[in-house]
Amino acid sequence: MYEVPTDTIVDNQQFTAQPNTAAPIVAINYGGEVNQYQWVSPRNIAIAFGGLVMLTIGAIAMRSTAINNDQPIKIAPLQNLAPSSQQVNKVILEGSKDSLADTKLATDLKLEEVTKAMLNERSIAILNEGKRQVSDRNSPCFKNEHQEACFIASKFIPEQLKRYEDAALQRRWHEANKALFEIKAARIALDGAPNVPFTPNITSAAITNELQVRVSVLQQSDNAIAAELYGGK
């Protein structure tokens, strides 16, 4: 009688498939044994490689953000003209700027600087007069506890303010402007006069340069208009 080999496994259980149930994925080798490296598949290899690439990119990005940002950021100077006094003076005296915008900027800077310098010198004179008033027995500010501020705030500025109001109402612009100049200088005297260089000659040169460039621009415009009207002749 035929006997069943003892090394053969007989499974009498019935296989019942459940609907919508994914079948288990098992890698079978040629010998019929289950492969212990069943995760090795093209899909899993692609996922692992993609993750490695993402980690590499993230490391590079973190390294780039870790660069030292303490270095000062260099910003191009306004209209190619560094707004420093020495540089502006050099540009004006050498006449090295043909651009109207650059030349005008240099002129504006020098006008502002020389105006501050004139106000500074005038404020010193007003301050000295205030000190004199404190030691003058005939002055209402004689030995006043506010010292020179007594004369400047209670007498000088109110007088100049009255002059400005009268002149401005009558459209006497020169007198109104002079009164405003005195008021500005007096306010500087109250705050403390700053040290500003006084360079009227360079300011005059800046104005001259600007006028020359403006005339050149106007001539170029006139030539362009003439060329258009007369066909380039």
QUIZI-V579433 format. One record per run of one state. SS is the DSSP state (H for helix, E for strand, L for the rest). FROM is the first residue (numbers start at 1). LEN is the number of residues. Records with the same first field share a line. If there is no record, write none. Layout:
# QUIZI-V579433
SS->FROM-LEN, FROM-LEN
This chain:
# QUIZI-V579433
L->1-27, 29-5, 35-7, 66-12, 81-4, 95-5, 136-12, 170-3, 192-8, 230-4
E->28-1, 34-1
H->42-24, 78-3, 85-10, 100-36, 148-22, 173-19, 200-30
